[in-house]
Amino acid sequence: MASNWLGTGFDALGQGGNGLGGLPWGNILGAGAMGLGALSQSNPANAAMPYLNQIQGQISPYYQPYINAGQGAINSLTPQYNQLINNPGEKLNQIGSQFQQSPGFKFQVGQATGAANNAAAAGGLLGSPSEQVGLASTVNNLANQDYYNWLNNSMGLYGQGLQGLQGLSQQGLQASSGLADNIMSALQSQAQLAYAGQANQNQQQGGFWSGLGSLAGAAAKWL
């Protein structure tokens, strides 16, 4: 390109000026122009950088929803874990305060009451204090059973919720790690290309100045 054009011009100059000490000035100056042309070549690292710079923007949308979900899960998990560690009874009371009798509880009480009344009537004890005490004990046992069944089911659902949040937080961690690895890989590629490009330029410059030094030495011998 520019070096070839300059070289041609200098060749023409040499052909017309061989009387200047008898030196092949066209060849000497043409070689210098070729060296300048080498220095003007584009750095390959600069051509690759725009593509590497796009990596984070291109891949982030695929990772970001999982990262956001993981961060939200951590924000929800932290106070739950703190409460379970510091005051588990308070958490149990909170869950228990939402207790509601199951639909089957009233049916069980009706069945137990009818059976107790029939037994008491057969023994002539219907309505007696002993029959009332026995019936109250039966109803109380059914109520306790209903409550603890409800509490166990609620704690199971609560545990499933914690596991779900843990899963989201783990997905967020994996997504963050994957994104970080990809960005790190892109940065390493940029660094390697920049290093190689600079080394290539240094080599070109070194060769150019070395060539000029050789030409200057050759010229000095002819003067």
C-alpha positions in Angstrom: 0.0 0.0 0.0 1.8 3.2 1.2 5.1 1.4 1.6 4.9 0.0 -2.0 4.1 3.4 -3.4 7.0 5.0 -1.5 9.3 2.2 -2.6 8.5 2.7 -6.2 9.1 6.4 -5.9 12.4 5.9 -4.2 13.5 3.3 -6.8 12.8 6.0 -9.5 14.9 8.4 -7.4 17.8 5.9 -7.3 17.7 5.3 -11.0 18.1 9.0 -11.6 20.6 9.7 -8.9 23.2 7.0 -9.1 25.8 9.7 -9.4 25.2 10.6 -5.7 28.2 8.7 -4.4 27.3 5.7 -6.6 24.9 4.4 -3.9 21.7 2.5 -4.7 19.6 5.1 -2.9 16.4 3.8 -4.4 16.9 0.4 -2.8 18.0 1.9 0.5 15.1 4.4 0.8 12.6 1.8 -0.6 13.6 -0.6 2.2 13.1 2.2 4.7 9.6 2.8 3.3 8.8 -0.8 3.6 9.7 -0.6 7.2 7.5 2.3 7.7 4.7 0.4 6.0 5.2 -2.5 8.5 4.8 0.0 11.4 1.6 1.3 10.0 -0.1 -2.2 10.0 -3.1 -2.5 12.2 -2.8 -4.3 15.5 -4.8 -7.6 15.3 -5.7 -7.3 19.0 -7.6 -4.1 18.2 -9.7 -5.9 15.6 -10.7 -8.6 18.1 -11.5 -6.4 21.1 -14.9 -5.1 19.9 -16.1 -8.7 19.7 -14.7 -9.6 23.1 -16.2 -6.5 24.6 -19.7 -7.7 23.5 -19.5 -11.0 25.5 -20.8 -9.6 28.9 -23.7 -7.7 27.3 -24.7 -10.7 25.2 -24.6 -13.4 27.9 -25.8 -11.4 30.9 -29.5 -11.5 30.0 -29.4 -15.3 30.1 -27.9 -15.3 33.6 -29.5 -12.3 35.2 -33.0 -13.7 35.9 -31.4 -16.6 37.9 -29.0 -14.2 39.7 -31.9 -11.9 40.7 -34.0 -14.9 41.8 -31.1 -16.2 43.9 -30.6 -12.8 45.5 -34.3 -12.5 46.4 -34.2 -16.0 47.8 -31.2 -15.2 50.0 -33.0 -12.1 51.3 -36.0 -14.2 52.3 -34.0 -17.1 53.7 -31.8 -15.0 56.0 -34.4 -13.8 58.4 -36.1 -17.2 58.5 -32.9 -19.0 59.4 -32.1 -16.3 62.0 -35.4 -16.9 63.7 -35.1 -20.7 63.6 -31.7 -20.5 65.2 -32.3 -17.8 67.7 -36.0 -18.4 68.7 -37.5 -21.6 67.1 -40.4 -21.5 69.6 -41.5 -18.1 68.2 -41.6 -19.6 64.7 -43.7 -22.5 66.0 -46.1 -20.2 67.8 -46.5 -18.1 64.6 -47.4 -21.2 62.6 -49.6 -22.5 65.4 -51.5 -19.2 65.6 -53.0 -19.9 62.2 -54.5 -23.2 63.2 -58.0 -24.0 62.0 -59.9 -27.2 62.8 -60.0 -29.7 60.0 -63.4 -30.5 58.4 -63.1 -34.1 59.7 -62.7 -33.0 63.3 -66.4 -32.2 63.8 -67.4 -35.5 62.3 -65.0 -37.4 64.6 -66.5 -35.5 67.7 -70.0 -36.3 66.5 -69.1 -40.0 66.1 -67.4 -40.2 69.5 -70.2 -38.3 71.3 -72.8 -40.6 69.8 -70.9 -43.8 70.8 -70.3 -42.5 74.3 -74.0 -41.6 74.8 -75.1 -45.0 73.5 -72.8 -46.7 75.9 -73.8 -44.6 78.8 -77.5 -45.1 78.0 -77.0 -48.8 77.9 -75.4 -48.7 81.3 -77.9 -46.2 82.8 -75.2 -43.5 83.0 -76.4 -41.2 80.3 -75.8 -37.6 81.4 -73.9 -38.7 84.5 -70.7 -36.9 85.6 -68.6 -39.9 84.7 -70.1 -40.0 81.2 -69.5 -36.2 80.8 -65.8 -36.5 82.0 -65.2 -39.4 79.6 -66.8 -37.6 76.7 -64.7 -34.4 77.4 -61.5 -36.4 77.5 -62.3 -38.0 74.2 -63.1 -34.6 72.6 -59.9 -33.2 74.0 -57.8 -36.0 72.6 -59.4 -35.5 69.2 -58.7 -31.8 69.3 -55.0 -32.4 70.2 -54.7 -34.9 67.5 -56.3 -32.5 65.0 -54.0 -29.7 66.0 -50.8 -31.7 65.8 -51.7 -33.2 62.5 -52.3 -29.7 61.2 -49.0 -28.4 62.7 -47.0 -31.3 61.2 -48.5 -30.6 57.8 -47.8 -26.9 58.1 -44.2 -27.5 59.2 -43.8 -29.9 56.2 -45.0 -27.2 53.8 -42.8 -24.6 55.6 -39.8 -26.9 55.0 -40.7 -27.3 51.4 -40.8 -23.5 51.1 -37.3 -23.3 52.6 -36.0 -26.0 50.3 -37.5 -24.1 47.3 -35.7 -20.9 48.4 -32.5 -22.8 48.9 -32.8 -24.2 45.4 -33.3 -20.7 44.0 -30.3 -19.4 45.9 -28.2 -22.2 44.6 -29.3 -21.5 41.0 -28.4 -17.9 41.6 -24.9 -18.9 42.8 -24.4 -21.1 39.8 -25.6 -18.4 37.4 -23.3 -15.9 39.1 -20.3 -18.2 38.9 -21.0 -19.1 35.3 -21.3 -15.4 34.3 -18.1 -14.6 36.3 -16.3 -17.4 34.6 -17.3 -16.2 31.1 -16.3 -12.6 31.9 -13.0 -13.8 33.3 -12.4 -15.9 30.2 -13.2 -12.9 27.9 -10.8 -10.7 30.0 -8.1 -13.2 29.8 -8.5 -13.5 26.0 -8.4 -9.7 25.8 -5.2 -9.6 27.9 -3.6 -12.3 25.7 -4.5 -10.6 22.5 -3.3 -7.2 23.8 0.0 -8.7 24.9 0.4 -10.6 21.6 -0.5 -7.5 19.6 1.9 -5.3 21.5 4.7 -7.9 21.1 4.0 -8.0 17.4 4.3 -4.3 17.1 7.5 -4.2 19.2 8.9 -6.9 16.9 8.0 -4.9 13.8 9.5 -1.7 15.3 12.7 -3.6 16.3 13.0 -5.0 12.8 12.5 -1.7 11.2 15.1 0.2 13.3 17.5 -2.7 12.9 17.1 -2.6 9.2 17.7 1.2 9.1 20.8 0.7 11.2 22.1 -1.9 8.7 21.3 0.4 5.8 23.0 3.3 7.5 26.1 1.2 8.1 26.2 0.1 4.5 25.8 3.7 3.3 28.6 4.8 5.5 31.0 2.4 3.8 30.2 3.8 0.4 30.7 7.5 1.5 
